[in-house]
């Protein structure tokens, strides 16, 4: 009976270990010709004497203290013996796959799923509606660029010289938006690159109006002349009433 329970516990631990391993696959990205850095997690033991990196179930790099050191991609990989970190240079499509590591004959819980993506291209702020006129209450714009094979991408927007705010690809500009400046800029960022658009003027922005001093002076002169005319008319009427031929 005890033997059966022990066997069941061993099997259960093995299943749990597989589940944990599957749940800790981390996606990492690289660009064509770029580098890929793979770190060992969780924290390492005090002393490392064996490091084995596996790529798609094939031996990629191996180091045994005072015995052997083997890199299957000699010339474009570097293994740090003190930490187990592996850096691969000049990555390409053929390097996509799953990377795992064993430290001191123990498989580490975290594996890496490496994917090739392209760098983002310089975007531009494009109008998302048929037209946008200064008298509109709001207009929609979007951050436009070719994103083929460049995902995942995050989008940020900036008003004038303000701070970047992470948002979606689209943004609605209203008249109240002008408090941050006269233009706005969008930025696209993925795990291997980022690019910003040129600042785009806010079409709904209107300069604050200042009183026209010359106009004010003109209005003052007009009313001054008008008062003078009225006053002169009053004097004339009084003179006629007093000196007219019908007054005695």
Buried (B, 14 or more C-beta within 10 A) or exposed (E): EEEEEEEEEEEEEEEEEEEEBEEBEEEBBBBBEBBBEBBBBEEBEEEBBBBBBBBEEEEBBBBEEEEEEEBEEEEEBEBBEEEBBBBBEBBEEEBEBEBBBBBBEEEBEBBBEBBBBBEBBEBEBBBBEEEBEEEBEEBEBBBBBEBEEBEEBBBBBBBBEEEBEEEEBEBEBEBEBBEBBEBBBBBBBBBBBBBBBEBBEBBBBEEEEEEEEEEEEEEEEEEEEEEEEEEEEEEEEEEEEEEEEEEE
